[in-house]
Amino acid sequence: MFNKIIIIMSTSFLLLACNATGPKFTELERLDTNQAKIYIYRPWAMLDGAAAPTIQVDGVDRFDLSNGGYEVITLSPGIHKLTVKKGAFMSNWRADEMNIEYKFDANKNYFVRLSAELQDAGIYGRVISISGSYGFALIKESYAINELKEVKKN
């Protein structure tokens, strides 16, 4: 019983320690002239909650995205490739690499959502089984704004 309590407390600490800690999203940033602004966010989720996968832009690592976090990047107009990959050393992000290649226009906001949704969990003897689904996609502004209100700056 004591071991279970230790495991639960350790897991809780890890989940809380890996959440985004910055200020909560309040409003969209001002657009930069002749640039596209991309909001990349990850709603809080239990699945892979302690993981912080790396976000790449055109093959270059830009930042690690914490659970319940967001970042805003500015890109020149044109086709860019956004990638989610495993992350830094000891990252426990389990999803395969995911990509979006898109033509971003100047003077526009874009919203990209990274999701990890728990679908099933079970304990069979001493084996814990967890399954879920992952997503990385462009989202409509009206939908994204509501979700952004729940996340914090990375």
C-alpha positions as CSV (number, residue, x, y, z in Angstrom):
1,M,0.0,0.0,0.0
2,F,2.8,2.4,0.9
3,N,4.5,1.8,-2.5
4,K,1.2,2.7,-4.3
5,I,1.0,6.0,-2.4
6,I,4.7,6.8,-3.3
7,I,4.0,6.0,-7.0
8,I,0.8,8.2,-7.0
9,M,2.6,11.1,-5.3
10,S,5.6,10.9,-7.6
11,T,3.4,10.7,-10.7
12,S,1.4,13.7,-9.5
13,F,4.5,15.7,-8.9
14,L,5.9,14.9,-12.3
15,L,2.7,15.9,-14.0
16,L,2.6,19.2,-12.2
17,A,6.3,19.9,-12.7
18,C,6.0,19.5,-16.5
19,N,3.0,21.8,-17.0
20,A,3.5,25.3,-18.6
21,T,4.2,27.9,-15.9
22,G,3.9,31.2,-17.7
23,P,1.0,33.7,-17.7
24,K,-2.3,32.5,-19.0
25,F,-3.3,33.5,-22.6
26,T,-5.4,36.7,-22.6
27,E,-5.4,38.0,-26.1
28,L,-3.9,37.7,-29.6
29,E,-0.6,39.5,-30.2
30,R,-0.4,42.3,-32.7
31,L,0.4,41.1,-36.2
32,D,3.8,42.0,-37.6
33,T,3.7,43.6,-41.0
34,N,4.2,41.1,-43.8
35,Q,4.6,38.2,-41.4
36,A,2.4,35.3,-40.4
37,K,1.8,34.6,-36.7
38,I,1.4,31.0,-35.6
39,Y,0.0,30.0,-32.2
40,I,1.1,26.5,-31.3
41,Y,-0.7,25.2,-28.3
42,R,-1.3,22.0,-26.3
43,P,-4.4,21.7,-24.1
44,W,-3.8,20.0,-20.8
45,A,-4.1,16.2,-21.0
46,M,-3.3,13.2,-18.8
47,L,-1.8,11.2,-21.6
48,D,1.9,11.9,-21.9
49,G,1.3,14.8,-19.5
50,A,4.9,14.9,-18.2
51,A,6.3,14.9,-21.7
52,A,7.5,18.0,-23.6
53,P,7.9,17.2,-27.3
54,T,10.1,19.4,-29.4
55,I,8.5,21.6,-32.1
56,Q,10.6,22.2,-35.2
57,V,10.1,24.8,-37.9
58,D,11.7,23.9,-41.3
59,G,13.8,21.2,-39.6
60,V,15.2,23.5,-36.9
61,D,14.3,22.9,-33.2
62,R,12.4,25.9,-31.9
63,F,11.0,25.0,-28.4
64,D,9.7,22.1,-26.3
65,L,5.9,22.3,-25.7
66,S,4.8,21.7,-22.2
67,N,1.4,20.2,-21.2
68,G,-1.1,23.0,-21.1
69,G,1.3,25.4,-22.8
70,Y,1.5,27.6,-25.9
71,E,4.1,29.5,-27.9
72,V,3.7,32.1,-30.6
73,I,6.1,32.2,-33.6
74,T,6.4,34.6,-36.5
75,L,7.2,33.3,-40.0
76,S,7.7,34.9,-43.3
77,P,5.0,34.2,-45.9
78,G,5.4,31.0,-47.8
79,I,5.5,27.2,-47.3
80,H,6.8,26.1,-43.9
81,K,7.0,22.7,-42.3
82,L,6.0,22.3,-38.6
83,T,7.1,19.1,-36.9
84,V,6.5,17.5,-33.5
85,K,9.2,15.1,-32.5
86,K,10.1,13.1,-29.3
87,G,11.8,15.9,-27.4
88,A,14.9,16.3,-25.3
89,F,16.8,13.5,-23.5
90,M,14.4,11.5,-21.2
91,S,11.3,12.8,-22.9
92,N,8.5,10.2,-22.6
93,W,6.4,11.5,-25.5
94,R,5.3,8.3,-27.2
95,A,3.7,9.5,-30.5
96,D,5.5,9.2,-33.8
97,E,6.8,12.3,-35.5
98,M,3.9,14.4,-36.9
99,N,4.2,17.1,-39.6
100,I,2.2,20.0,-41.1
101,E,3.4,21.6,-44.3
102,Y,1.4,24.7,-45.1
103,K,1.5,27.9,-47.1
104,F,1.2,30.7,-44.5
105,D,0.0,34.1,-45.8
106,A,1.3,37.5,-44.5
107,N,-0.7,39.5,-42.0
108,K,-2.7,36.5,-40.7
109,N,-3.0,34.5,-37.5
110,Y,-2.8,30.7,-37.6
111,F,-3.6,28.2,-34.8
112,V,-2.0,24.8,-34.5
113,R,-3.2,22.3,-31.9
114,L,-1.1,19.4,-30.5
115,S,-3.3,16.9,-28.7
116,A,-2.8,13.7,-26.7
117,E,-6.1,12.2,-25.7
118,L,-6.4,9.3,-23.3
119,Q,-8.8,6.7,-24.7
120,D,-8.4,3.7,-22.4
121,A,-6.5,2.6,-19.3
122,G,-6.4,-0.6,-17.4
123,I,-4.4,-2.6,-14.9
124,Y,-3.9,-6.3,-15.5
125,G,-2.1,-7.8,-12.5
126,R,1.1,-5.8,-12.4
127,V,0.8,-4.5,-15.9
128,I,-0.6,-1.0,-16.6
129,S,-2.0,-0.5,-20.1
130,I,-2.7,3.0,-21.5
131,S,-3.8,3.9,-25.0
132,G,-4.7,7.1,-26.6
133,S,-4.6,9.2,-29.8
134,Y,-2.4,12.1,-30.9
135,G,-3.1,14.9,-33.2
136,F,-1.2,17.9,-34.7
137,A,-3.4,20.1,-37.0
138,L,-4.4,23.6,-38.0
139,I,-7.5,24.7,-36.1
140,K,-10.1,27.4,-36.9
141,E,-9.6,30.6,-34.9
142,S,-13.0,30.6,-33.3
143,Y,-12.4,27.1,-31.8
144,A,-8.7,27.8,-30.9
145,I,-9.4,31.0,-29.0
146,N,-11.6,29.1,-26.5
147,E,-8.9,26.5,-25.9
148,L,-6.1,29.1,-25.7
149,K,-7.9,30.7,-22.7
150,E,-7.1,27.5,-20.8
151,V,-3.3,27.4,-21.5
152,K,-0.3,29.2,-20.3
153,K,2.8,30.6,-22.0
154,N,5.5,27.9,-22.2
